[in-house]
Amino acid sequence: MDRVRLFIKSYHPIVHTLILGTVMARAASSMSLPFLAIYLGKHSTMSAGMIGIVIGMGALAGTLGGFIGGTLSDRFGRRVIMLAALFGWAVVFLGFGLVTNPVLFMLLNMLNGLCRSFYEPVSQALMADLTEPEKRRQVFSLRYMAINVGVAVGPLLGAFFATMNGALPFLLTGITYFVYAVTLYMLLIKFGIKQIEGEKKATVTFRSAWGVIRKDVTFRYYIIGGIIGAIGYSQVMVTLSQYLERDFANGVQTFAVLMSVNAIAVIALQIPLGRWAEKYSPLTAVVVGNMMFALGDVGFAFSHSLIWLGLSMVVFTFGEILNYPAGNMLIDQLAPEHMRGTYYGAQTLNNLGHFLGPWLGGFLLVAYGGKSLFLIMTILTLSGSFFYYLGTKRQRKTKIASKLEFL
């Protein structure tokens, strides 16, 4: 009981609310979005190609929208942007359950991508605003675990509700987001987030923000490293299923088991691995994480049974747990206080890796086979650490130069 009280007192109540809300929101969205392609195929006249375009437009809009949402949050405050995104999400999912027109579906999914790109970096920035610097890595780790808890239970709930009515998961998701938005709105008022955020930072414009990002070489190195990491990560989330279906008996069922192993491993190992990572620098955690990604890829390349595939997934998950919170910390350490939202928003450029990864992985799988695919991804993933190293090295030099100039 004392540990629970200590944990509650360790972070601002809004941080706890955002973490709990992350569980609810991810459970709700994963209750519906994984079934969107199937739902559109059954309840609309769209072709398979059109369905792919509709779903892909959401990711594209999200990639472009992160910078916009982050910059707006620095200018007008986190509260306004987060609430707009949550209420927008409620409209999106209610719309998914009600409309049938392909153009409306595409517009709704683009709005879905924008809402995600607005909410996620801005909520991370607010968590950082309300947390002492030495505790931020813990908060990012808790947030990442919350995401995986939601993703672990969401598809099961979605499959259950879909048996009653195909539109029901989308309608329930929309209602969940609306309730979350209203609850968060009341709590933000109660705890005075408008005052905590301070005065609106009218000096942060899109032009000035883009100018800073464009000139920040360290940030560019981090983004390149993140895009490379996303290309490798997307192979396990997307191309692995194609590889298993093609080369293994019961490949679809095997992939489902591996996804469950991934979610369970994240939930079970997040806290102990997070505590270990706190003893080292974020760069060390990223490099070790990439090494775990690479070892997992080697395992996928040479595994011929479910047991070895499962062990490879656990090793791969080690990398996931270490890499993503540490990557957020590197951005947190780099971003100026008044532009934290802008930097987190621009970090969504990493999604280019999730866009390019499935295409590259599919080509390599068809042309060279699964073993070659994962061995190539092993080398590519390890190379990403080099860019994080270059970025950290440059940041250190910049800090030293600034101190000498001050003296």
C-alpha positions as a LaTeX table, in Angstrom:
\begin{tabular}{lrrr}
\hline
Residue & $x$ (\AA) & $y$ (\AA) & $z$ (\AA) \\
\hline
Met1 & 0.00 & 0.00 & 0.00 \\
Asp2 & 2.86 & 2.39 & 0.84 \\
Arg3 & 4.40 & 1.74 & $-2.58$ \\
Val4 & 1.10 & 2.59 & $-4.26$ \\
Arg5 & 0.84 & 5.85 & $-2.33$ \\
Leu6 & 4.44 & 6.70 & $-3.15$ \\
Phe7 & 3.82 & 5.97 & $-6.83$ \\
Ile8 & 0.71 & 8.19 & $-6.86$ \\
Lys9 & 2.59 & 11.05 & $-5.18$ \\
Ser10 & 5.58 & 10.70 & $-7.51$ \\
Tyr11 & 3.81 & 12.24 & $-10.49$ \\
His12 & 1.32 & 15.03 & $-11.14$ \\
Pro13 & $-2.34$ & 13.87 & $-11.16$ \\
Ile14 & $-2.65$ & 14.90 & $-14.81$ \\
Val15 & 0.28 & 12.61 & $-15.67$ \\
His16 & $-1.56$ & 9.70 & $-14.03$ \\
Thr17 & $-4.70$ & 10.71 & $-15.94$ \\
Leu18 & $-2.85$ & 10.75 & $-19.26$ \\
Ile19 & $-1.31$ & 7.33 & $-18.59$ \\
Leu20 & $-4.69$ & 5.83 & $-17.66$ \\
Gly21 & $-6.25$ & 7.60 & $-20.62$ \\
Thr22 & $-3.59$ & 6.10 & $-22.87$ \\
Val23 & $-4.67$ & 2.61 & $-21.80$ \\
Met24 & $-8.33$ & 3.42 & $-22.50$ \\
Ala25 & $-7.66$ & 5.21 & $-25.78$ \\
Arg26 & $-5.34$ & 2.54 & $-27.18$ \\
Ala27 & $-7.68$ & $-0.26$ & $-26.08$ \\
Ala28 & $-10.55$ & 1.53 & $-27.80$ \\
Ser29 & $-8.68$ & 2.28 & $-31.03$ \\
Ser30 & $-7.15$ & $-1.21$ & $-31.25$ \\
Met31 & $-10.65$ & $-2.57$ & $-30.67$ \\
Ser32 & $-11.65$ & $-1.09$ & $-34.02$ \\
Leu33 & $-8.74$ & $-0.01$ & $-36.28$ \\
Pro34 & $-7.24$ & $-3.52$ & $-36.81$ \\
Phe35 & $-10.59$ & $-4.55$ & $-38.24$ \\
Leu36 & $-11.06$ & $-1.47$ & $-40.43$ \\
Ala37 & $-9.91$ & $-3.15$ & $-43.65$ \\
Ile38 & $-12.19$ & $-6.14$ & $-43.03$ \\
Tyr39 & $-15.08$ & $-3.84$ & $-42.10$ \\
Leu40 & $-14.68$ & $-1.73$ & $-45.24$ \\
Gly41 & $-14.52$ & $-4.86$ & $-47.39$ \\
Lys42 & $-17.82$ & $-6.12$ & $-45.99$ \\
His43 & $-19.76$ & $-2.88$ & $-45.55$ \\
Ser44 & $-18.67$ & $-0.77$ & $-48.52$ \\
Thr45 & $-18.22$ & $-1.11$ & $-52.27$ \\
Met46 & $-14.51$ & $-0.22$ & $-52.15$ \\
Ser47 & $-11.97$ & $-2.36$ & $-53.97$ \\
Ala48 & $-8.96$ & $-3.78$ & $-52.13$ \\
Gly49 & $-6.79$ & $-1.09$ & $-53.70$ \\
Met50 & $-9.11$ & 1.70 & $-52.58$ \\
Ile51 & $-9.22$ & 0.28 & $-49.06$ \\
Gly52 & $-5.41$ & 0.36 & $-49.00$ \\
Ile53 & $-5.41$ & 4.00 & $-50.11$ \\
Val54 & $-8.02$ & 4.95 & $-47.50$ \\
Ile55 & $-6.02$ & 3.34 & $-44.69$ \\
Gly56 & $-2.68$ & 4.64 & $-45.96$ \\
Met57 & $-3.93$ & 8.23 & $-46.11$ \\
Gly58 & $-4.33$ & 8.18 & $-42.34$ \\
Ala59 & $-0.65$ & 7.39 & $-41.82$ \\
Leu60 & 0.39 & 10.01 & $-44.38$ \\
Ala61 & $-1.75$ & 12.70 & $-42.73$ \\
Gly62 & $-0.32$ & 11.73 & $-39.35$ \\
Thr63 & 3.25 & 12.08 & $-40.59$ \\
Leu64 & 2.63 & 15.59 & $-41.85$ \\
Gly65 & 0.39 & 16.61 & $-38.95$ \\
Gly66 & 2.77 & 16.01 & $-36.04$ \\
Phe67 & 4.85 & 19.12 & $-36.68$ \\
Ile68 & 1.68 & 21.24 & $-37.05$ \\
Gly69 & 0.11 & 19.97 & $-33.83$ \\
Gly70 & 3.31 & 20.30 & $-31.83$ \\
Thr71 & 3.92 & 23.86 & $-33.00$ \\
Leu72 & 0.30 & 24.86 & $-32.28$ \\
Ser73 & 0.64 & 23.43 & $-28.76$ \\
Asp74 & 3.73 & 25.57 & $-28.13$ \\
Arg75 & 1.84 & 28.62 & $-29.33$ \\
Phe76 & $-1.63$ & 28.08 & $-27.85$ \\
Gly77 & $-1.01$ & 25.56 & $-25.04$ \\
Arg78 & $-1.20$ & 21.77 & $-24.68$ \\
Arg79 & $-4.75$ & 21.80 & $-23.33$ \\
Val80 & $-6.46$ & 23.22 & $-26.41$ \\
Ile81 & $-4.71$ & 20.93 & $-28.91$ \\
Met82 & $-5.16$ & 17.74 & $-26.88$ \\
Leu83 & $-8.86$ & 18.32 & $-26.30$ \\
Ala84 & $-9.43$ & 19.23 & $-29.95$ \\
Ala85 & $-7.74$ & 15.97 & $-30.96$ \\
Leu86 & $-9.78$ & 13.85 & $-28.53$ \\
Phe87 & $-13.13$ & 15.36 & $-29.53$ \\
Gly88 & $-12.05$ & 15.02 & $-33.17$ \\
Trp89 & $-11.31$ & 11.33 & $-32.56$ \\
Ala90 & $-14.80$ & 10.85 & $-31.14$ \\
Val91 & $-16.24$ & 12.25 & $-34.38$ \\
Val92 & $-13.92$ & 10.05 & $-36.48$ \\
Phe93 & $-14.91$ & 6.74 & $-34.93$ \\
Leu94 & $-18.60$ & 7.54 & $-34.73$ \\
Gly95 & $-18.32$ & 8.44 & $-38.41$ \\
Phe96 & $-16.60$ & 5.13 & $-39.22$ \\
Gly97 & $-19.60$ & 3.33 & $-37.77$ \\
Leu98 & $-22.17$ & 5.40 & $-39.66$ \\
Val99 & $-20.91$ & 6.44 & $-43.12$ \\
Thr100 & $-20.56$ & 4.30 & $-46.25$ \\
Asn101 & $-19.22$ & 6.78 & $-48.83$ \\
Pro102 & $-15.55$ & 6.03 & $-49.79$ \\
Val103 & $-14.59$ & 9.72 & $-49.90$ \\
Leu104 & $-16.03$ & 10.31 & $-46.43$ \\
Phe105 & $-14.15$ & 7.27 & $-45.13$ \\
Met106 & $-10.90$ & 8.64 & $-46.56$ \\
Leu107 & $-11.51$ & 12.09 & $-45.04$ \\
Leu108 & $-12.35$ & 10.54 & $-41.68$ \\
Asn109 & $-9.20$ & 8.43 & $-41.70$ \\
Met110 & $-7.10$ & 11.45 & $-42.62$ \\
Leu111 & $-8.67$ & 13.24 & $-39.65$ \\
Asn112 & $-7.86$ & 10.15 & $-37.58$ \\
Gly113 & $-4.19$ & 10.44 & $-38.55$ \\
Leu114 & $-4.18$ & 14.16 & $-37.75$ \\
Cys115 & $-5.80$ & 13.58 & $-34.35$ \\
Arg116 & $-3.19$ & 10.96 & $-33.47$ \\
Ser117 & $-0.33$ & 13.18 & $-34.63$ \\
Phe118 & $-1.77$ & 16.09 & $-32.62$ \\
Tyr119 & $-2.57$ & 14.20 & $-29.42$ \\
Glu120 & 0.41 & 11.89 & $-28.93$ \\
Pro121 & 3.35 & 14.34 & $-29.17$ \\
Val122 & 1.40 & 17.03 & $-27.29$ \\
Ser123 & 0.46 & 14.65 & $-24.46$ \\
Gln124 & 4.12 & 13.59 & $-24.23$ \\
Ala125 & 5.15 & 17.24 & $-24.08$ \\
Leu126 & 2.62 & 17.94 & $-21.30$ \\
Met127 & 3.87 & 14.92 & $-19.35$ \\
Ala128 & 7.38 & 16.33 & $-19.62$ \\
Asp129 & 6.14 & 19.80 & $-18.63$ \\
Leu130 & 4.63 & 18.40 & $-15.42$ \\
Thr131 & 7.47 & 16.01 & $-14.47$ \\
Glu132 & 10.91 & 16.65 & $-13.02$ \\
Pro133 & 13.68 & 15.94 & $-15.58$ \\
Glu134 & 15.09 & 13.01 & $-13.56$ \\
Lys135 & 11.68 & 11.26 & $-13.62$ \\
Arg136 & 10.81 & 11.77 & $-17.26$ \\
Arg137 & 12.31 & 8.52 & $-18.52$ \\
Gln138 & 10.15 & 6.63 & $-15.99$ \\
Val139 & 7.08 & 8.48 & $-17.24$ \\
Phe140 & 7.87 & 7.68 & $-20.87$ \\
Ser141 & 8.36 & 4.01 & $-19.92$ \\
Leu142 & 5.01 & 3.94 & $-18.10$ \\
Arg143 & 3.33 & 5.55 & $-21.08$ \\
Tyr144 & 4.81 & 2.96 & $-23.41$ \\
Met145 & 3.63 & 0.15 & $-21.14$ \\
Ala146 & 0.16 & 1.73 & $-21.05$ \\
Ile147 & 0.07 & 1.70 & $-24.86$ \\
Asn148 & 0.83 & $-2.01$ & $-24.91$ \\
Val149 & $-1.71$ & $-2.85$ & $-22.21$ \\
Gly150 & $-4.36$ & $-1.18$ & $-24.35$ \\
Val151 & $-3.18$ & $-2.88$ & $-27.53$ \\
Ala152 & $-3.15$ & $-6.27$ & $-25.77$ \\
Val153 & $-6.82$ & $-6.19$ & $-24.73$ \\
Gly154 & $-8.32$ & $-4.07$ & $-27.53$ \\
Pro155 & $-8.39$ & $-6.57$ & $-30.42$ \\
Leu156 & $-10.02$ & $-9.24$ & $-28.21$ \\
Leu157 & $-12.78$ & $-6.81$ & $-27.24$ \\
Gly158 & $-13.13$ & $-5.72$ & $-30.87$ \\
Ala159 & $-13.53$ & $-9.28$ & $-32.09$ \\
Phe160 & $-16.18$ & $-9.91$ & $-29.41$ \\
Phe161 & $-18.24$ & $-6.79$ & $-30.16$ \\
Ala162 & $-17.91$ & $-7.28$ & $-33.94$ \\
Thr163 & $-19.79$ & $-10.58$ & $-33.63$ \\
Met164 & $-22.80$ & $-8.57$ & $-32.42$ \\
Asn165 & $-22.60$ & $-5.79$ & $-35.01$ \\
Gly166 & $-19.80$ & $-4.80$ & $-37.41$ \\
Ala167 & $-20.15$ & $-1.10$ & $-36.59$ \\
Leu168 & $-20.34$ & $-1.57$ & $-32.81$ \\
Pro169 & $-16.55$ & $-1.47$ & $-32.10$ \\
Phe170 & $-16.28$ & 1.88 & $-33.93$ \\
Leu171 & $-19.27$ & 3.39 & $-32.13$ \\
Leu172 & $-17.95$ & 2.25 & $-28.73$ \\
Thr173 & $-14.51$ & 3.66 & $-29.57$ \\
Gly174 & $-16.06$ & 7.04 & $-30.43$ \\
Ile175 & $-18.00$ & 7.07 & $-27.15$ \\
Thr176 & $-14.84$ & 6.14 & $-25.20$ \\
Tyr177 & $-12.90$ & 9.04 & $-26.71$ \\
Phe178 & $-15.73$ & 11.45 & $-25.97$ \\
Val179 & $-15.90$ & 10.37 & $-22.31$ \\
Tyr180 & $-12.11$ & 10.60 & $-22.01$ \\
Ala181 & $-12.11$ & 14.09 & $-23.55$ \\
Val182 & $-14.80$ & 15.37 & $-21.16$ \\
Thr183 & $-13.05$ & 13.82 & $-18.14$ \\
Leu184 & $-9.66$ & 15.25 & $-19.13$ \\
Tyr185 & $-11.22$ & 18.66 & $-19.74$ \\
Met186 & $-12.64$ & 18.77 & $-16.20$ \\
Leu187 & $-9.38$ & 17.61 & $-14.64$ \\
Leu188 & $-7.30$ & 20.10 & $-16.60$ \\
Ile189 & $-9.51$ & 22.88 & $-15.26$ \\
Lys190 & $-9.39$ & 21.49 & $-11.70$ \\
Phe191 & $-5.58$ & 21.34 & $-11.63$ \\
Gly192 & $-5.06$ & 24.65 & $-13.39$ \\
Ile193 & $-3.12$ & 23.44 & $-16.40$ \\
Lys194 & $-3.77$ & 26.75 & $-18.13$ \\
Gln195 & $-1.75$ & 28.44 & $-15.41$ \\
Ile196 & 0.90 & 25.69 & $-15.35$ \\
Glu197 & 1.46 & 26.14 & $-19.07$ \\
Gly198 & 2.04 & 29.84 & $-18.55$ \\
Glu199 & 1.30 & 32.56 & $-21.02$ \\
Lys200 & 0.71 & 31.71 & $-24.66$ \\
Lys201 & 3.97 & 31.66 & $-26.54$ \\
Ala202 & 2.92 & 33.80 & $-29.49$ \\
Thr203 & 6.52 & 34.05 & $-30.69$ \\
Val204 & 6.46 & 30.39 & $-31.77$ \\
Thr205 & 5.31 & 30.47 & $-35.39$ \\
Phe206 & 5.45 & 27.77 & $-38.03$ \\
Arg207 & 8.20 & 29.65 & $-39.83$ \\
Ser208 & 10.38 & 30.13 & $-36.75$ \\
Ala209 & 9.75 & 26.56 & $-35.57$ \\
Trp210 & 10.65 & 25.08 & $-38.95$ \\
Gly211 & 13.74 & 27.26 & $-39.05$ \\
Val212 & 14.96 & 25.86 & $-35.73$ \\
Ile213 & 14.23 & 22.26 & $-36.73$ \\
Arg214 & 15.88 & 22.74 & $-40.13$ \\
Lys215 & 19.07 & 24.12 & $-38.59$ \\
Asp216 & 19.24 & 21.56 & $-35.78$ \\
Val217 & 21.71 & 18.99 & $-37.15$ \\
Thr218 & 21.50 & 16.89 & $-33.98$ \\
Phe219 & 17.76 & 16.55 & $-34.41$ \\
Arg220 & 18.23 & 15.48 & $-38.02$ \\
Tyr221 & 20.60 & 12.73 & $-36.94$ \\
Tyr222 & 18.02 & 11.51 & $-34.41$ \\
Ile223 & 15.28 & 11.54 & $-37.05$ \\
Ile224 & 17.42 & 9.54 & $-39.50$ \\
Gly225 & 18.15 & 7.02 & $-36.75$ \\
Gly226 & 14.45 & 6.88 & $-35.90$ \\
Ile227 & 13.40 & 6.33 & $-39.53$ \\
Ile228 & 15.91 & 3.48 & $-39.88$ \\
Gly229 & 14.62 & 1.96 & $-36.64$ \\
Ala230 & 11.02 & 2.27 & $-37.86$ \\
Ile231 & 11.89 & 0.50 & $-41.13$ \\
Gly232 & 13.27 & $-2.44$ & $-39.14$ \\
Tyr233 & 10.45 & $-2.46$ & $-36.59$ \\
Ser234 & 7.77 & $-2.45$ & $-39.30$ \\
Gln235 & 9.08 & $-5.76$ & $-40.65$ \\
Val236 & 7.99 & $-7.54$ & $-37.48$ \\
Met237 & 4.66 & $-5.73$ & $-37.29$ \\
Val238 & 3.80 & $-6.17$ & $-40.99$ \\
Thr239 & 6.13 & $-8.29$ & $-43.16$ \\
Leu240 & 6.62 & $-11.05$ & $-40.57$ \\
Ser241 & 3.00 & $-12.11$ & $-41.01$ \\
Gln242 & 3.53 & $-12.50$ & $-44.78$ \\
Tyr243 & 6.72 & $-14.47$ & $-44.19$ \\
Leu244 & 5.05 & $-16.83$ & $-41.72$ \\
Glu245 & 1.99 & $-17.33$ & $-43.91$ \\
Arg246 & 4.19 & $-18.15$ & $-46.91$ \\
Asp247 & 6.84 & $-20.36$ & $-45.30$ \\
Phe248 & 5.18 & $-21.90$ & $-42.21$ \\
Ala249 & 2.20 & $-24.15$ & $-41.60$ \\
Asn250 & $-0.53$ & $-22.28$ & $-39.67$ \\
Gly251 & 1.37 & $-19.05$ & $-40.29$ \\
Val252 & $-1.54$ & $-16.73$ & $-39.43$ \\
Gln253 & $-2.11$ & $-18.43$ & $-36.06$ \\
Thr254 & 1.64 & $-18.36$ & $-35.38$ \\
Phe255 & 1.74 & $-14.62$ & $-36.04$ \\
Ala256 & $-1.20$ & $-14.05$ & $-33.68$ \\
Val257 & 0.65 & $-15.96$ & $-30.94$ \\
Leu258 & 3.81 & $-13.90$ & $-31.53$ \\
Met259 & 1.83 & $-10.64$ & $-31.23$ \\
Ser260 & 0.47 & $-11.84$ & $-27.90$ \\
Val261 & 4.01 & $-12.76$ & $-26.79$ \\
Asn262 & 5.14 & $-9.25$ & $-27.74$ \\
Ala263 & 2.38 & $-7.55$ & $-25.74$ \\
Ile264 & 2.82 & $-9.78$ & $-22.68$ \\
Ala265 & 6.60 & $-9.32$ & $-22.72$ \\
Val266 & 6.26 & $-5.54$ & $-22.84$ \\
Ile267 & 3.84 & $-5.50$ & $-19.91$ \\
Ala268 & 5.94 & $-7.93$ & $-17.84$ \\
Leu269 & 9.41 & $-6.53$ & $-18.58$ \\
Gln270 & 8.82 & $-2.80$ & $-18.98$ \\
Ile271 & 9.41 & $-1.89$ & $-15.33$ \\
Pro272 & 12.52 & $-4.04$ & $-14.62$ \\
Leu273 & 14.18 & $-3.14$ & $-17.92$ \\
Gly274 & 13.21 & 0.49 & $-17.45$ \\
Arg275 & 14.91 & 0.55 & $-14.04$ \\
Trp276 & 18.04 & $-0.99$ & $-15.56$ \\
Ala277 & 18.06 & 1.61 & $-18.35$ \\
Glu278 & 17.81 & 4.47 & $-15.83$ \\
Lys279 & 21.36 & 3.66 & $-14.71$ \\
Tyr280 & 22.72 & 4.50 & $-18.16$ \\
Ser281 & 22.47 & 7.29 & $-20.71$ \\
Pro282 & 19.62 & 7.38 & $-23.25$ \\
Leu283 & 22.17 & 6.75 & $-26.02$ \\
Thr284 & 23.30 & 3.53 & $-24.31$ \\
Ala285 & 19.68 & 2.37 & $-24.04$ \\
Val286 & 19.07 & 3.11 & $-27.72$ \\
Val287 & 22.23 & 1.26 & $-28.83$ \\
Val288 & 21.49 & $-1.79$ & $-26.65$ \\
Gly289 & 17.89 & $-1.67$ & $-27.84$ \\
Asn290 & 19.00 & $-1.73$ & $-31.47$ \\
Met291 & 21.28 & $-4.68$ & $-30.68$ \\
Met292 & 18.28 & $-6.54$ & $-29.25$ \\
Phe293 & 16.26 & $-5.68$ & $-32.38$ \\
Ala294 & 19.10 & $-7.08$ & $-34.49$ \\
Leu295 & 19.39 & $-10.31$ & $-32.45$ \\
Gly296 & 15.63 & $-10.75$ & $-32.74$ \\
Asp297 & 15.86 & $-10.36$ & $-36.51$ \\
Val298 & 18.64 & $-12.98$ & $-36.63$ \\
Gly299 & 16.35 & $-15.27$ & $-34.64$ \\
Phe300 & 13.48 & $-14.75$ & $-37.09$ \\
Ala301 & 15.83 & $-15.52$ & $-39.98$ \\
Phe302 & 16.93 & $-18.90$ & $-38.60$ \\
Ser303 & 13.96 & $-20.08$ & $-36.49$ \\
His304 & 11.94 & $-23.05$ & $-37.72$ \\
Ser305 & 9.59 & $-23.64$ & $-34.79$ \\
Leu306 & 7.13 & $-21.65$ & $-32.68$ \\
Ile307 & 9.36 & $-21.91$ & $-29.59$ \\
Trp308 & 12.36 & $-20.31$ & $-31.30$ \\
Leu309 & 10.17 & $-17.72$ & $-32.99$ \\
Gly310 & 8.69 & $-16.90$ & $-29.58$ \\
Leu311 & 12.14 & $-16.53$ & $-28.02$ \\
Ser312 & 13.20 & $-14.30$ & $-30.90$ \\
Met313 & 10.13 & $-12.14$ & $-30.32$ \\
Val314 & 11.00 & $-11.80$ & $-26.61$ \\
Val315 & 14.53 & $-10.64$ & $-27.51$ \\
Phe316 & 13.10 & $-8.25$ & $-30.10$ \\
Thr317 & 10.74 & $-6.90$ & $-27.43$ \\
Phe318 & 13.73 & $-6.15$ & $-25.18$ \\
Gly319 & 14.85 & $-3.74$ & $-27.88$ \\
Glu320 & 11.39 & $-2.21$ & $-28.14$ \\
Ile321 & 11.24 & $-1.56$ & $-24.38$ \\
Leu322 & 14.69 & 0.05 & $-24.28$ \\
Asn323 & 14.62 & 1.95 & $-27.55$ \\
Tyr324 & 11.42 & 4.00 & $-27.62$ \\
Pro325 & 11.44 & 5.64 & $-24.15$ \\
Ala326 & 15.16 & 6.41 & $-24.57$ \\
Gly327 & 14.50 & 7.96 & $-27.97$ \\
Asn328 & 11.90 & 10.22 & $-26.37$ \\
Met329 & 14.43 & 11.22 & $-23.71$ \\
Leu330 & 16.97 & 12.24 & $-26.35$ \\
Ile331 & 14.38 & 14.54 & $-27.91$ \\
Asp332 & 13.42 & 15.86 & $-24.46$ \\
Gln333 & 17.03 & 16.73 & $-23.68$ \\
Leu334 & 17.46 & 18.41 & $-27.06$ \\
Ala335 & 14.27 & 20.47 & $-27.24$ \\
Pro336 & 14.22 & 24.06 & $-25.89$ \\
Glu337 & 11.62 & 24.44 & $-23.11$ \\
His338 & 9.38 & 26.72 & $-25.16$ \\
Met339 & 9.49 & 24.42 & $-28.22$ \\
Arg340 & 9.09 & 20.98 & $-26.67$ \\
Gly341 & 5.79 & 20.37 & $-28.44$ \\
Thr342 & 7.30 & 21.35 & $-31.78$ \\
Tyr343 & 10.15 & 18.87 & $-31.39$ \\
Tyr344 & 7.89 & 16.02 & $-30.27$ \\
Gly345 & 5.57 & 16.78 & $-33.15$ \\
Ala346 & 8.40 & 16.83 & $-35.67$ \\
Gln347 & 9.51 & 13.46 & $-34.28$ \\
Thr348 & 6.51 & 11.95 & $-36.10$ \\
Leu349 & 8.69 & 12.16 & $-39.22$ \\
Asn350 & 9.92 & 8.79 & $-37.96$ \\
Asn351 & 6.64 & 7.47 & $-39.39$ \\
Leu352 & 8.27 & 7.66 & $-42.81$ \\
Gly353 & 10.01 & 4.45 & $-41.77$ \\
His354 & 6.66 & 2.80 & $-41.09$ \\
Phe355 & 5.54 & 3.93 & $-44.55$ \\
Leu356 & 8.69 & 2.76 & $-46.38$ \\
Gly357 & 9.33 & $-0.36$ & $-44.29$ \\
Pro358 & 6.46 & $-2.59$ & $-45.46$ \\
Trp359 & 7.15 & $-1.71$ & $-49.10$ \\
Leu360 & 10.89 & $-2.47$ & $-48.76$ \\
Gly361 & 10.24 & $-5.59$ & $-46.70$ \\
Gly362 & 7.70 & $-6.94$ & $-49.18$ \\
Phe363 & 10.15 & $-6.44$ & $-52.04$ \\
Leu364 & 13.00 & $-8.18$ & $-50.19$ \\
Leu365 & 10.73 & $-11.04$ & $-49.12$ \\
Val366 & 9.59 & $-11.76$ & $-52.67$ \\
Ala367 & 13.01 & $-11.20$ & $-54.28$ \\
Tyr368 & 15.33 & $-12.87$ & $-51.75$ \\
Gly369 & 13.23 & $-14.73$ & $-49.15$ \\
Gly370 & 12.60 & $-14.31$ & $-45.44$ \\
Lys371 & 16.10 & $-15.23$ & $-44.22$ \\
Ser372 & 17.77 & $-12.60$ & $-46.39$ \\
Leu373 & 15.11 & $-10.06$ & $-45.47$ \\
Phe374 & 15.74 & $-10.31$ & $-41.73$ \\
Leu375 & 19.53 & $-10.47$ & $-42.08$ \\
Ile376 & 19.48 & $-7.29$ & $-44.16$ \\
Met377 & 17.26 & $-5.68$ & $-41.50$ \\
Thr378 & 19.78 & $-6.76$ & $-38.86$ \\
Ile379 & 22.52 & $-4.73$ & $-40.56$ \\
Leu380 & 20.19 & $-1.80$ & $-41.28$ \\
Thr381 & 18.97 & $-1.63$ & $-37.66$ \\
Leu382 & 22.50 & $-1.65$ & $-36.26$ \\
Ser383 & 23.44 & 1.19 & $-38.61$ \\
Gly384 & 20.75 & 3.35 & $-37.01$ \\
Ser385 & 22.77 & 3.48 & $-33.79$ \\
Phe386 & 25.54 & 5.33 & $-35.65$ \\
Phe387 & 23.23 & 8.29 & $-36.35$ \\
Tyr388 & 22.12 & 8.45 & $-32.72$ \\
Tyr389 & 25.80 & 8.45 & $-31.75$ \\
Leu390 & 26.57 & 11.28 & $-34.17$ \\
Gly391 & 23.63 & 13.28 & $-32.85$ \\
Thr392 & 24.62 & 12.82 & $-29.19$ \\
Lys393 & 28.25 & 13.64 & $-29.95$ \\
Arg394 & 27.25 & 16.85 & $-31.72$ \\
Gln395 & 24.92 & 17.84 & $-28.88$ \\
Arg396 & 27.74 & 17.46 & $-26.36$ \\
Lys397 & 30.03 & 19.62 & $-28.48$ \\
Thr398 & 27.31 & 22.25 & $-28.78$ \\
Lys399 & 26.81 & 22.34 & $-25.01$ \\
Ile400 & 30.56 & 22.66 & $-24.39$ \\
Ala401 & 30.82 & 25.47 & $-26.96$ \\
Ser402 & 27.86 & 27.27 & $-25.33$ \\
Lys403 & 29.49 & 27.06 & $-21.89$ \\
Leu404 & 32.79 & 28.39 & $-23.21$ \\
Glu405 & 31.01 & 31.22 & $-24.99$ \\
Phe406 & 29.15 & 32.09 & $-21.77$ \\
Leu407 & 32.41 & 32.14 & $-19.80$ \\
\hline
\end{tabular}
